[in-house]
Amino acid sequence: MAQTPHRPSNGRHHVVVIGAGFGGINAVKKLKDADVEITLIDKKNHHLFQPMLYQVATGVISAGEIAPSTRQILRHQDNVSFVNGEVTDVNIKDQTVTAELDGAVRTYGYDSLIVAAGAGQSYFGNDHFAEYAPGMKTLDDALEIRSRIISAFEKAELEEDPAKREKLLTFVIVGAGPTGVELTGQIAELAQRTFAGTYSNFGSSSAKIYLLDGAPQVLPPFGKRLGRKAQRTLEKLGVDVRLNAMVTDVTADAVTYKNMKTEEEVTIEAATKIWSAGVAASPLGKLIADQAGVESDRAGRVSVNEDLTVGEYKNVYIVGDMISLNRLPGVAQVAIQGGNHVGKLIEAKIDEESTANEAEPFEYFDKGSMAVISRFNAVVKLGKTEFAGFPAWISWLGLHIFYIVGFRSRTLVALHWLLNAFSRDRGNLEITQQQRVARNVIDRDLH
Ligand SMILES: Cc1cc2nc3c(=O)[nH]c(=O)nc-3n(C[C@H](O)[C@H](O)[C@H](O)COP(=O)(O)OP(=O)(O)OC[C@H]3O[C@@H](n4cnc5c(N)ncnc54)[C@H](O)[C@@H]3O)c2cc1C
């Protein structure tokens, strides 16, 4: 028998929000004082600050510092209920959303829907690469990558065969966007600085780190000048940067790429491979686009109206990484500002005295882009202003601390960065038994 959709018993306007990431959480906060009842649904129990996942993956900070509990963040907001469950279906004609947690299924009826389910990794049709080259989108990914990296060093310590040892100490990062560049810089510092003198079977310069990208420069959104600076900084750290390198295969033991200039095929033997080359919007995007009769692009992003509604459905909004609108990039600020915007529009719609435009177009204010290359070194692009090095690094620190949710997390992260800047040690290099699954992959790969 079909379930009667859950609705708030007080009869208030019911807003269902899918996703407690940057877009969802900001929409919910914007509606704090509105006369609405909100159900926020997320498959994770925490709000993840993705821009710092690479620091979890390389042991600088702990997982909890960038993933505060969603319930705790919203503890002081009375008009929101949090549901920890995965949305498996949305029906925009019936105005229902179905969520599931470990077999428990519940359907919610809504008056307004905000979809902010973000994006996952894309392997451009080669999903089998994922087993050997995990992406970095979730805490699980970051912890698994940390385990793979550290396990590779530990195995190398025991390996007598020089060829196998070299393979264990070879790390290939695919994708030279901000995530790939940041992760590469941190792996290089981990190998050369943190691990210096801690292994007896090999020296700190034994690790080989490759950064591959099919594009002709690193950090394409930052322009040629900053891209060149970032590349030089990585090369000074000993990273082998290979551009115009289109990856064609990833196996247990190796990565193969085609040099787009010379057509040459090159294979690099490596135990640890990490994928940061592409994104695909949540499949909920295509589901909704098909129902609304609007287009979704190859990355699954939905063509939304200027006010972030979908097709004729004026009560369905999409924000953040799932939208295709005016070539907006998939960055945190697009999601934060989009969440605030739709919160404002919903408030205007239900407030009968409001004279605000209920269909006001979304206008994105570009606050610039930044990426850290290594300790004390970053690149910043703010409109036409570009700078790099230490001043950029300080700006990055300040801004990221500002945007991390919660006083406690902010303080802990600031403290860990300070310690990391002046000490070789990192406080989060532990691998749990559970994460040793990754080590088993490496075991199997080598035999
Ligand atoms: C490693 C990494 C580094 C980055 N660095 C930067 C950076 O330096 N600067 C920058 O501006 N941007 C950066 N970004 C991009 C930025 O994090 C995203 O643009 C931003 O998170 C998008 O916000 P969102 O709300 O659309 O999605 P998200 O923040 O991804 O939130 C989506 C939420 O939806 C939930 N969800 C998904 N599907 C379902 C479902 N079916 N049911 C229930 N819940 C669901 C997820 O659990 C998640 O909590 C980075 C991204 C990554 C992965």
The ligand as an SDF file (V2000), in Angstrom:
LIG
                    3D

 53 58  0  0  0  0  0  0  0  0999 V2000
   38.2850   17.8180   -3.1030 C   0  0  0  0  0  0  0  0  0  0  0  0
   37.5060   19.0720   -3.4500 C   0  0  0  0  0  0  0  0  0  0  0  0
   38.1010   20.3140   -3.2920 C   0  0  0  0  0  0  0  0  0  0  0  0
   37.3980   21.4750   -3.5950 C   0  0  0  0  0  0  0  0  0  0  0  0
   38.0160   22.6770   -3.4200 N   0  0  0  0  0  0  0  0  0  0  0  0
   37.3190   23.8000   -3.6370 C   0  0  0  0  0  0  0  0  0  0  0  0
   37.9110   25.0740   -3.3800 C   0  0  0  0  0  0  0  0  0  0  0  0
   39.0670   25.1660   -2.9750 O   0  0  0  0  0  0  0  0  0  0  0  0
   37.1440   26.1880   -3.6040 N   0  0  0  0  0  0  0  0  0  0  0  0
   35.8550   26.0930   -4.0470 C   0  0  0  0  0  0  0  0  0  0  0  0
   35.1940   27.1260   -4.2010 O   0  0  0  0  0  0  0  0  0  0  0  0
   35.2890   24.9270   -4.3060 N   0  0  0  0  0  0  0  0  0  0  0  0
   35.9800   23.7690   -4.1150 C   0  0  0  0  0  0  0  0  0  0  0  0
   35.3970   22.5660   -4.3690 N   0  0  0  0  0  0  0  0  0  0  0  0
   34.0410   22.5250   -4.9330 C   0  0  0  0  0  0  0  0  0  0  0  0
   32.9870   22.7490   -3.8490 C   0  0  0  0  0  0  0  0  0  0  0  0
   33.2430   21.9130   -2.7390 O   0  0  0  0  0  0  0  0  0  0  0  0
   31.6120   22.4510   -4.4580 C   0  0  0  0  0  0  0  0  0  0  0  0
   31.4190   23.3480   -5.5290 O   0  0  0  0  0  0  0  0  0  0  0  0
   30.5120   22.6400   -3.4300 C   0  0  0  0  0  0  0  0  0  0  0  0
   30.6610   21.7050   -2.3860 O   0  0  0  0  0  0  0  0  0  0  0  0
   29.1460   22.4560   -4.0900 C   0  0  0  0  0  0  0  0  0  0  0  0
   28.1460   22.6040   -3.1280 O   0  0  0  0  0  0  0  0  0  0  0  0
   26.7730   21.8050   -3.2730 P   0  0  0  0  0  0  0  0  0  0  0  0
   25.9020   22.2490   -2.1610 O   0  0  0  0  0  0  0  0  0  0  0  0
   26.2780   21.9100   -4.6620 O   0  0  0  0  0  0  0  0  0  0  0  0
   27.1790   20.2810   -3.0830 O   0  0  0  0  0  0  0  0  0  0  0  0
   27.9170   19.5760   -1.8630 P   0  0  0  0  0  0  0  0  0  0  0  0
   28.6050   20.5370   -0.9900 O   0  0  0  0  0  0  0  0  0  0  0  0
   28.7060   18.4810   -2.4880 O   0  0  0  0  0  0  0  0  0  0  0  0
   26.7120   18.9500   -1.0410 O   0  0  0  0  0  0  0  0  0  0  0  0
   25.8910   17.9520   -1.5720 C   0  0  0  0  0  0  0  0  0  0  0  0
   25.2590   17.2020   -0.4190 C   0  0  0  0  0  0  0  0  0  0  0  0
   24.2090   16.3840   -0.9270 O   0  0  0  0  0  0  0  0  0  0  0  0
   24.2460   15.1280   -0.3110 C   0  0  0  0  0  0  0  0  0  0  0  0
   23.6270   14.1670   -1.2330 N   0  0  0  0  0  0  0  0  0  0  0  0
   24.0250   13.8410   -2.4770 C   0  0  0  0  0  0  0  0  0  0  0  0
   23.1610   12.9660   -3.0210 N   0  0  0  0  0  0  0  0  0  0  0  0
   22.2050   12.7320   -2.0950 C   0  0  0  0  0  0  0  0  0  0  0  0
   21.0450   11.9180   -2.0710 C   0  0  0  0  0  0  0  0  0  0  0  0
   20.6760   11.1640   -3.1070 N   0  0  0  0  0  0  0  0  0  0  0  0
   20.3010   11.8970   -0.9470 N   0  0  0  0  0  0  0  0  0  0  0  0
   20.6580   12.6570    0.1280 C   0  0  0  0  0  0  0  0  0  0  0  0
   21.7380   13.4660    0.1580 N   0  0  0  0  0  0  0  0  0  0  0  0
   22.4900   13.5010   -0.9530 C   0  0  0  0  0  0  0  0  0  0  0  0
   25.7320   14.8740   -0.0910 C   0  0  0  0  0  0  0  0  0  0  0  0
   25.9200   13.9230    0.9460 O   0  0  0  0  0  0  0  0  0  0  0  0
   26.2220   16.2720    0.2790 C   0  0  0  0  0  0  0  0  0  0  0  0
   26.1970   16.4950    1.6660 O   0  0  0  0  0  0  0  0  0  0  0  0
   36.0660   21.3720   -4.0690 C   0  0  0  0  0  0  0  0  0  0  0  0
   35.4700   20.1330   -4.2270 C   0  0  0  0  0  0  0  0  0  0  0  0
   36.1740   18.9810   -3.9280 C   0  0  0  0  0  0  0  0  0  0  0  0
   35.5260   17.6340   -4.0900 C   0  0  0  0  0  0  0  0  0  0  0  0
  1  2  1  0
  2  3  1  0
  2 52  2  0
  3  4  2  0
  4  5  1  0
  4 50  1  0
  5  6  2  0
  6  7  1  0
  6 13  1  0
  7  8  2  0
  7  9  1  0
  9 10  1  0
 10 11  2  0
 10 12  1  0
 12 13  2  0
 13 14  1  0
 14 15  1  0
 14 50  1  0
 15 16  1  0
 16 17  1  0
 16 18  1  0
 18 19  1  0
 18 20  1  0
 20 21  1  0
 20 22  1  0
 22 23  1  0
 23 24  1  0
 24 25  2  0
 24 26  1  0
 24 27  1  0
 27 28  1  0
 28 29  2  0
 28 30  1  0
 28 31  1  0
 31 32  1  0
 32 33  1  0
 33 34  1  0
 33 48  1  0
 34 35  1  0
 35 36  1  0
 35 46  1  0
 36 37  1  0
 36 45  1  0
 37 38  2  0
 38 39  1  0
 39 40  1  0
 39 45  2  0
 40 41  1  0
 40 42  2  0
 42 43  1  0
 43 44  2  0
 44 45  1  0
 46 47  1  0
 46 48  1  0
 48 49  1  0
 50 51  2  0
 51 52  1  0
 52 53  1  0
M  END
$$$$
